[in-house]
Amino acid sequence: MKKNTLFRRLVKTHIFFACTLVMSLVVLLTFAIDTERETIEIGVSELLLLLFMFGANITVYSLWTAKRITGPLEQIAGAMGEMGQGRYEERLAIQATDEFALVEKYFNKMAESLQQAETENRKLQESKRRMLVDLSHDLKTPITSIQGYAKALQLGLFDDEADRMKALQLIYNKSIQVAALIDDIFELSKLDSPDFPLRAAPGDLAELLRETVADGYDQFEKRGFALNLDIPTRPVTVKYEAGLIRRAISNLLSNALRYNPPGTEVTVRLTDAGPAVKLAVIDNGVGISDALKAVIFDPFVRGDSSRQGDGGTGLGLSITKQIMERHGGELRLDNGNGQTSFELVLYRRDQGA
């Protein structure tokens, strides 16, 4: 079945218009020709009839053109004008089955894409604005403390040696906090760059996990945490960059330590699921609300908003998420059944593992 294009319909309409004019002229001539005298006599009534039929054809053709061509073009022009003003909510609704239907389809698809891009851009700009506000706050707080205690030491306001040492220790701790924040920002900006090189190679993730947990085991013991390990004894080989994955694991362990009370039970589990390798850090601590779950991977979001001075930068989970995305993997959160589970997922895609 041939497609009923606008061109074909215009041609048919022109032919129909011409045929009706010819038929009108034939009818007129039928009444006007005198065959006996071989003359043509056109009276006023016949002339008026011809003009009426000609006007009716023009009117019908004009109405059809306005409905099928002029109307849709006006709708398209209006929608494009709205789009030019930055209003991408406008959609075409043309009642047509020809080329205008395709124009409507692709225009609406383009408008939807632009609207989505505009929404994402607004979210990005808002995220950047919020990030700058949070960054300035997180830098200002420790720097203000450093300035205050340094000024007090300079003015000799601490007579006791123990107080002076305490002030120096606080200055040192705050400087470490500032340095950690700057390092995390630098790390996040590197991971966010499309030019950041990923030097991934096949390795034993089980051994890397055991080493990383061993490095932080003392902290769990000091806080009175119960640490359970569920790691296969056999090698679990997958392709990854050791330094980045070690950082991701450390971030999850530090997160469990920082935002849960002493006595919390933490389980570190590694599962070899064939096409995917899953590494989970699970705790039965304070949990994460549904509202916080929606933004937990955004920069500067902390598990407990009241603990702004705990030494955390609020960038750990954002960095971990970027690390996993760089590896083509995922960072998942499950806060059901009275437990909080952060799961790193690495996929075996053409790795020969």
N, C-alpha and C positions, 0 to 999 in steps of 0.2 A: 504494500500500500504506500503510495507516494505521500510525502509529507505535505500538508496544506500550508505552504509558506505564504508570507505576506505578499511577496512578488506575484505569485500565481493568483492570489485573490484579487490583487489590484488589476491584473490583466483581465481576469474574468469580469470584474466590475466594469472596466472600460468597454469591453466587448458588449456586455449587457446594455450599458448606457447608449452605445452606438446603435445597437439593434432596436432599442425602443424608439430612438429618434427616427430611424429608417421606417419602422412600422407606423409611427405617427404620420410621417410624410406619405406613406403608401395609402393609409386610410384617407388622408386629406385629398390626395390625388384621385382616389376612387370616386369621391363625390364631386370633384372639381372638373374632371375631364369630360368633355362633350365629344363622344366618339363620332357622332353624325357630322358635326361641323369641324371636327378635329381641332378643337380649341380647349384651353384651360381657363375656367372662370372661377376665381376665388372670391367669395363674398366675405363680408365682415365676420359672420358667424364661424366660417371655416378658419379664418385667420386667428380668431380668438381661441378656437379649439386647439389649433397648432401651438399657439403661445402658451396655453394652459398646460398641455402635455409636455412641452419643452421645460416649462418652469417646474412642473412636478418632478421630472427626471433630475433636474439640477438640484432640487431640494433633497430628494432621496439620496442622491449621490453625495451631497454635502454632509448630510446627517451621518451617513455611513463612514465617510472619511473622518469626521470629527470624532466618532465613537471609536474607530479602529486605529487611527493614527494620531490625530491632534491630541485627544484626551490622554492616551498613554505617554506621549512625548511631554505633555505638561506635567504629568505625575513624576516622570523621570527627572525633568528639570527641577521641579520643586524639591524632590528628595536629595538631588545632588547639591542644591543650594543649602539645605539643612546640614548636609554632611560637611560642606565647605565651612560652615560656622561651628564645626566641632560637635554637632549633635548627631550621634550615630544611632539613635534609637529609631529613626525613620525607616519604615519598610514599605516596599511596593506591594500593591494588591491589584494587579491588572487582570481584568477578565479577558484573557486572550489565549489562543491556542497556536499562535505563530511565533515569529522571532521575538516578539515582545514578551512572551512567556519565558524564553531563555534569558532575555535581559533581566526580567524580574527575578529569576532564579539566581543568576550570578550576582546581581546587584545586592540582593538580600544576604547572600552568602558573604560578599565582601563587607557589607555593613556590619554583619555579625562579627566577623573577624576583627574589623577595626574597633568595634565597641569592646570586644574582649581585650584587645591589645591596649586600649585606652584605660580599661579597668585595671589591668595588670600594671600599667605604667603608674597609675595613681597609687596603687598599693606599694609599688617599689619606691616611689618618692616619699610616701608616708613612712615606709620602713626605714629609709635612709635618714629622714628627719628624726624619727624616734631613736634611731641608732646614734645619731650625733648627740642628741639630748642625753641619752643614757651614758654615752662615752664621756661627755663633759662632766657629768655627775660622778661617774666612777673614778675619773682622774682627779677631780677637784677635792673629793673627800679625803683621800690619803695625803694628797699634796698639802692641803690645809693643815692636816695634823703634823706633817713634817715641818712645815713653816713655823707653826706655833711652838712646837717643842724646841726646834733649832733656835728660835728667837729667845725662848726662855733660858736655854743654855748660854746663849750669847750674853744675856743680861745678868747671868749669875743668879737666877732665881732659885736654883736648887743648891741648898747648902749641904745636904747630906749626899755622900758619895753613892749610896744605894739608889737614891732618887735620880741622880745623874745617869747612872748605869741603866736604870729602868727607862729613862727618856731616850737614851741612845739606842737601846734595844727596840723601843717602839718605832723610832725613826728608821732603823734598819728593816724592821718587819714591813713598815709601810712602803719603803722603797722597793722591797721584793714584790709587794703586791702591785705596785705601778709597773715594774719591769715585766711581771707575768701578764698583766693586761696588755701591754704593748706587744709582747711576744705573741699573744693569742690573736690580737688584731692583725699583726703581720702574717701569721699563719693562715688566718681566715681569708685575707686578701689574696695570698698566693694560691690557695685552693680554689678561689672564685675566679681566678684568671684562666681563660681558655688556653693560654700558652704554657701553663704549668706542666712540666714533664712528669709522667708517672713511670717510675722505674720498677715495674712489677716483674716478679720472677717466681717460679714454682718453689714453694717452701712448706715446711711442716708447721701448720697452724697450731697443732696441739702442743708442740714444744715451745713455740713463741708464747702461747697462753700461759703455760706453766711458769716460764721465766718472768713474765709480767706480773703474775699474781704473787710470785715469791718476792719480787722487789717491793711490793706494797703490803706484804703480810704483817709486818710489825705494826703498821697503822691500824689494821683491823684488830690485832691483839690488844693494843693499848686502849682502844675504844670499847673493848668488850664485845665485839661483833663475833657471831658464829659464822665461820666461813666454810662452806661446803663446796667441794670440787667434784664435778662429773665430767672428766676429760678422758677420752679413749687412750688406752696405752699404746695402740698402734699409731703410726704416722697418719695424719690427715693432711694430705697434700692439696694445695690450691694455689693459684697465682695471686700474689699480692706484693705490695711494697712494705717491707718489714717495719721501717720506722713509722710510717703512717698508721698501720694497723696497731702497732704497739701503743701509739698515741691514742687511738680510738678506744682501745681496751682500758687504758689508764684513765681516760676521761670518764668512762662508765663506772669504774671502781671508785674513783674519787667522788663522783656524784652520789653513789650509794653511801659513802662514808659521811659526806658533808651534810646531807639533808635527812638523815635518819638518826634516831636516838640510840644510845648504847644498848646492847643486847639484841639488836636487830640481826636476823638471820639472813645471810647473803649466800646465794647459790650461783656458782659459775659453771655453766654447762656448754659443752661443745658437742654438736650433733652433725654427723656426716650423713646427709640425706641424698647422696648420689649427685644429682645435677647442682645441688646447692649445699653449702656448708653454713651452719647456723651457730652463732656464738651468743649466748644469752647471759645477762647479769640480772638475777632475780632477787628481790628482797621483800620482806613482809613488814616494812616500816610504815611511815606515815601515809604513803600513797600519793597519788596525783589526781586532782579534781578534773572533771571533764572540761571545765573552762580553761584550766591551765594546759591540759593535754592539747588543745587546739593551737597553742602558741609556744609549746615547750621547746621546739627546735629553732625558734627565732633568736637572734642575737640578744644578749643581755637579759634573758629571761631566767629567773632563778626559781628553784623548787619552792622556796619560802621567801616571799617578797619582803618579809620583815627582817630577814637576815642579810642586810646589805653589806655588813662589815665582816663577813665570815671568811674573807680571803679569796672567794671565788670570783671569777671574772664574768660569769654568765654567758661565756662563749663556748664552753666545753661541748655541749650537745650540738651546737651549730657547726663546730669544727668536725665533730664525729660524723655528722650527716654529710658534710661536704666530702670527707674522706671516703665514705661508702659510695657516694655518687660518682666520685672519681674512679672507683674500682668497678663501676657498673653494678654495684650492689645496693643494699637498702639498709636503713635504720628504722626498726619498728618499735612501737610502744604498745604494751598491753597492760592495762591497769585493772584487770578484773580478778575476781575470786580472792580479794584481800591481798593481792600481790602486785608488785610493780616489776615489769619485765622489759628491759631494753635488749633488743636482739639485733645483732649484726649479721647480715646475710651476704655471703659471697657466692657468686655463681661460677660454675665451671663452663665457660663458653670457649670451645676450641682451644683448651689448654692442655689437652693430653693428660689430664690428671684423673 
